[in-house]
Amino acid sequence: MLAAMLAAPGLCADASAASASPPLMTYITDLDKPAPQVWVSSVGGGSAIDLGPASSALISPNGSEVAAIAIQKGQAAKDWTLSLYSTSGGAPVTVVQSVQFMQLLAWSPDSALILVEIGASPAQLRVVDAATGQARTIATGLIAGASFAPDASDRVVYARAPANSTRLNIYTTASTGANTRQLTHDGLSEFPLWGATGIVYSHETPRPKNANPALQLWLISPTGTAKRQLTDTPVAANVEGLTPIAFSANGKHLLANFIGPQGSDHAEAYAVDVGGPKPSPPRDLTGQGNGDIGDAISSDGDTILLTDGIASAATPSVETVPWAGGKPTAVVPDGAYASWDI
């Protein structure tokens, strides 16, 4: 579950549409207990409300609702439930239930739709209407990340490999699954994130001696043109590389995670400036090397929300750090996997 969170761009929401009301933040506590909880608070951690059970959650861009996934462990199987909580509290509304793995990926900018991945081998990528609960499957196969376009089109970008294949490519489609277009054909493209400057994704660079492919960031236009490599960061044999997490509203500041292999807790939050003709080299935001992940970026690109301490035995904490980097500021001492609407 952690590895999916570290690499899934939509799970760590970019606040592309800020709320007119005071900004809010969600986070998860009690991850070491049978029933983790999702909370909503001010972005400084004050006025916190315990919404209910959840192991992952995303606040809507307008700040009115929290989409949350809870896992109920039974004797024979796990029941996964996607629910909607009002940020003012109260009982949740159940939207989707499944005995299969479920991953929350993204809200649409207008807070009307939710992207969810369900199952495996093959998985289903579904678009859920938050108002009615109706869901539509828009892709099946091996799904490796998805996000919405940053405008009002409700278009979706996702990475998919056919069933019984690992050749991942990037596709765009309408929220209904219509007008699907394949953007890449190399079978090495995954974890797409749609921003104002284009679609950034992780590209696999094969390595010898059966090592995991090294992931570098590439950028492509929504029409499949102007493809270019953004990063050429050294990637050790025991590390996978960079996965995109969130864009600033203008698409010039990119938050990424530098992650380890599947099943490991290795991760660091990285910043990539893509505003100029040539992107800046990725840089470790905290420079501490202590296992933090980027969760979200403010719409103005000035502030990063991250979870610290995931690679240690200590309790994780929600922190903020300036885009320029430096020492993080603790916001929630015992929280993790945060999102916000600023």
C-alpha positions in Angstrom: 0.0 0.0 0.0 2.8 2.4 0.9 4.6 1.8 -2.4 1.5 2.6 -4.3 1.1 5.9 -2.4 4.7 6.9 -3.1 4.3 6.5 -6.8 0.7 7.5 -7.5 0.5 11.1 -8.6 -3.2 11.5 -8.1 -3.0 10.2 -4.5 -1.1 13.3 -3.5 -3.4 16.0 -4.8 -2.2 19.3 -6.3 -4.3 22.2 -5.1 -5.1 23.4 -8.6 -8.4 25.0 -7.5 -8.3 26.8 -4.2 -11.3 27.1 -1.9 -12.9 30.5 -1.2 -13.4 29.4 2.4 -10.5 29.1 4.9 -8.1 26.4 3.5 -8.3 22.9 5.0 -6.0 19.9 5.2 -6.6 16.2 5.7 -4.3 13.6 7.1 -4.3 10.0 8.5 -3.4 9.0 12.1 -3.1 5.6 13.9 -1.5 3.8 10.9 0.0 1.3 13.3 -3.4 0.4 14.7 -6.3 -1.8 13.3 -8.4 1.3 12.4 -6.5 4.3 11.1 -8.5 7.6 11.1 -8.8 10.5 8.7 -8.9 14.0 10.1 -9.6 17.5 8.7 -8.1 20.6 10.1 -6.8 24.0 9.2 -3.6 24.0 7.2 -1.8 24.7 10.4 -3.2 21.7 12.2 -5.7 23.6 14.3 -9.5 22.9 14.8 -9.0 19.3 13.9 -12.1 17.0 13.4 -11.8 13.2 13.5 -14.0 12.2 10.5 -13.8 8.5 10.8 -11.9 5.3 9.6 -9.6 5.6 6.6 -6.2 4.5 5.5 -6.0 7.1 2.7 -7.9 10.2 1.8 -8.0 13.3 -0.5 -9.8 16.6 0.2 -11.8 18.0 -2.7 -10.4 21.1 -4.4 -13.3 23.1 -3.2 -12.7 22.0 0.4 -16.2 20.7 1.0 -15.6 16.9 1.0 -13.0 14.3 1.8 -12.9 11.1 -0.3 -11.5 8.3 1.9 -10.8 4.6 1.6 -11.1 2.3 4.6 -10.2 -1.3 4.9 -12.3 -3.7 7.0 -10.3 -6.9 7.7 -12.5 -10.0 8.0 -11.7 -13.6 8.6 -11.4 -14.5 5.0 -11.0 -11.3 3.1 -10.6 -7.5 3.2 -13.5 -5.2 2.4 -12.5 -1.9 0.8 -14.9 1.0 1.1 -14.7 4.4 -0.6 -16.7 7.0 1.4 -17.3 10.7 1.2 -17.1 12.8 4.4 -18.2 16.4 4.8 -15.4 18.6 6.0 -17.8 19.9 8.7 -18.1 16.4 10.1 -21.0 13.9 10.3 -21.7 10.4 9.0 -20.0 9.5 5.7 -21.8 8.5 2.5 -20.6 5.1 1.1 -19.8 5.4 -2.6 -18.1 2.2 -3.6 -17.5 -1.2 -1.8 -15.3 -3.9 -3.1 -13.5 -7.1 -1.8 -10.7 -6.1 -4.2 -7.8 -3.7 -3.7 -8.9 -0.1 -4.1 -6.7 3.0 -4.6 -7.8 6.6 -4.5 -6.1 8.6 -7.3 -7.5 12.1 -7.8 -10.3 14.6 -7.7 -11.3 16.5 -10.8 -10.6 20.3 -10.5 -14.4 21.0 -10.2 -14.7 18.6 -7.3 -17.4 16.6 -9.2 -15.5 13.4 -10.1 -13.1 11.0 -8.4 -10.6 8.7 -10.0 -10.3 5.2 -8.4 -8.4 2.1 -9.2 -10.0 -1.2 -8.3 -8.6 -4.7 -8.4 -5.6 -6.2 -10.1 -4.7 -8.5 -13.0 -6.6 -6.8 -14.5 -7.4 -3.6 -12.6 -10.2 -1.2 -13.4 -9.8 2.5 -13.7 -13.1 4.1 -12.7 -14.5 7.6 -12.7 -16.9 8.1 -9.9 -19.5 10.9 -9.8 -19.3 12.3 -6.2 -22.9 13.5 -6.2 -24.6 10.4 -7.4 -22.1 7.6 -6.7 -22.4 6.3 -10.3 -19.1 4.9 -11.6 -17.9 4.3 -15.1 -14.9 2.0 -16.0 -12.7 3.9 -18.5 -9.7 1.5 -18.7 -8.7 -2.0 -17.7 -5.4 -3.8 -17.5 -2.3 -3.0 -15.4 -2.9 0.6 -14.3 0.1 2.7 -13.2 -1.2 6.1 -12.2 -3.8 8.5 -13.5 -4.9 12.2 -13.0 -7.3 14.8 -14.4 -6.5 17.6 -16.7 -6.0 20.9 -14.8 -8.8 22.6 -16.8 -12.6 22.2 -16.9 -12.6 19.5 -19.5 -12.6 16.5 -17.0 -10.2 14.7 -19.3 -8.1 12.0 -17.8 -4.5 10.8 -18.4 -3.5 7.3 -17.3 -0.8 4.7 -17.8 -2.0 1.2 -18.8 -0.6 -2.1 -20.0 -2.9 -4.7 -21.4 -3.7 -7.8 -19.4 -0.8 -10.2 -19.2 1.6 -7.5 -20.2 3.9 -5.0 -18.4 4.3 -2.7 -21.4 3.0 0.5 -19.9 2.0 3.5 -22.1 0.3 6.8 -21.6 -3.3 7.5 -22.7 -5.7 10.4 -22.5 -9.5 10.0 -22.6 -12.7 11.8 -21.7 -14.2 11.1 -18.3 -16.7 8.8 -20.1 -13.9 6.8 -21.7 -14.6 8.3 -25.1 -12.0 9.7 -27.6 -9.1 7.8 -26.1 -5.7 8.7 -27.5 -2.4 6.8 -27.0 0.5 9.3 -26.4 3.5 6.9 -25.9 4.4 3.6 -27.6 7.6 2.6 -25.9 6.0 0.4 -23.2 8.2 2.2 -20.6 5.9 5.1 -19.5 4.0 5.3 -16.2 2.7 7.5 -13.4 1.4 10.4 -15.6 0.5 13.8 -14.0 -1.3 16.5 -16.1 -0.3 20.1 -15.5 -0.6 23.5 -17.1 2.7 22.9 -19.0 1.9 19.4 -20.2 1.9 15.8 -18.9 4.9 14.7 -16.9 5.5 11.0 -16.4 8.1 8.5 -15.2 10.1 6.8 -18.0 11.8 3.5 -17.4 15.5 3.3 -18.4 16.5 -0.4 -18.6 19.6 -1.4 -16.6 21.8 -4.4 -16.8 22.1 -7.4 -14.4 18.3 -7.6 -13.7 18.2 -4.4 -11.8 15.0 -2.4 -11.6 14.7 0.2 -14.4 15.7 3.7 -13.4 12.8 6.1 -13.5 13.5 9.6 -15.0 10.9 12.3 -15.5 9.7 13.2 -19.1 7.3 15.7 -20.4 4.8 15.4 -23.3 2.1 17.5 -24.7 -1.6 16.4 -24.4 -1.5 15.7 -28.1 1.5 13.4 -27.9 4.0 15.8 -29.4 7.0 17.7 -28.0 8.2 14.8 -25.8 11.4 15.6 -23.9 13.4 14.3 -21.0 13.3 16.5 -17.8 15.7 14.8 -15.5 18.9 12.7 -15.7 19.4 12.0 -12.0 21.9 9.3 -10.9 19.8 6.4 -9.6 21.5 3.7 -7.5 20.9 0.1 -8.2 18.7 -0.4 -5.1 16.6 2.7 -6.0 13.9 3.1 -8.6 14.0 6.9 -9.3 11.6 9.8 -9.7 7.8 9.8 -9.8 5.7 13.0 -10.3 3.3 13.9 -7.5 1.9 17.4 -7.9 2.2 20.6 -10.0 1.7 24.2 -9.0 -1.2 25.9 -10.8 1.0 27.4 -13.5 2.8 24.2 -14.1 6.3 25.6 -13.4 6.9 23.9 -10.0 6.8 20.1 -9.9 6.9 18.0 -6.7 8.3 14.5 -7.2 9.2 11.6 -5.0 12.5 9.7 -5.3 11.5 6.2 -4.4 13.0 2.8 -3.6 12.0 -0.5 -5.1 8.5 -2.0 -4.6 8.0 -2.9 -0.9 10.7 -0.6 0.5 10.2 2.5 2.6 12.9 4.5 0.8 11.6 7.9 -0.3 12.6 11.5 -0.5 10.6 14.6 -1.6 12.2 16.4 -4.6 11.6 19.7 -6.3 11.9 20.2 -10.1 11.7 23.7 -11.6 10.2 23.2 -15.1 9.4 26.9 -15.7 12.3 27.8 -17.9 13.6 26.5 -21.3 15.7 24.0 -19.5 14.5 22.3 -16.2 16.6 22.7 -13.1 18.3 19.5 -11.7 16.0 17.8 -9.2 16.9 18.7 -5.6 16.1 17.0 -2.2 13.7 19.5 -0.5 14.9 18.8 3.0 18.4 17.4 2.5 17.9 15.2 5.5 17.8 11.8 3.9 15.4 10.6 6.6 12.5 9.2 4.6 10.0 11.9 3.7 7.5 11.9 0.9 5.9 14.8 -0.9 2.1 14.9 -0.5 1.0 18.1 -2.1 2.0 21.6 -3.3 0.3 24.9 -2.9 -1.3 26.3 -6.0 1.2 29.2 -6.0 4.0 26.6 -5.8 5.6 28.3 -2.7 4.9 25.6 -0.1 5.2 21.8 0.0 3.2 19.5 2.2 5.0 16.3 3.1 5.0 13.3 5.4 8.3 12.8 7.4 9.6 9.7 9.1 8.1 6.9 6.9 11.4 5.1 6.7 12.0 5.0 10.5 10.5 3.4 13.5 9.4 6.8 14.7 5.8 8.1 14.4 5.4 9.9 11.1 4.5 13.6 11.0 2.9 16.0 8.6 5.2 18.9 7.8 5.6 21.9 5.5 8.7 23.1 3.7 9.3 26.1 1.4 9.8 25.4 -2.3 13.3 26.8 -1.9 14.0 24.0 0.6 15.3 24.0 4.2 14.2 22.8 7.5 10.6 21.5 7.6 8.0 22.9 10.0 6.0 20.3 11.9 2.2 20.7 11.5 0.8 17.4 12.8 3.2 15.4 15.0 1.4 12.1 14.5 -0.1 12.4 11.0 0.7 11.1 7.6 -0.4 11.2 3.9 -1.8 14.7 3.9 -3.7 16.7 1.3 -5.0 20.3 1.2 -7.1 22.7 -0.8 -4.8 25.7 -1.1 
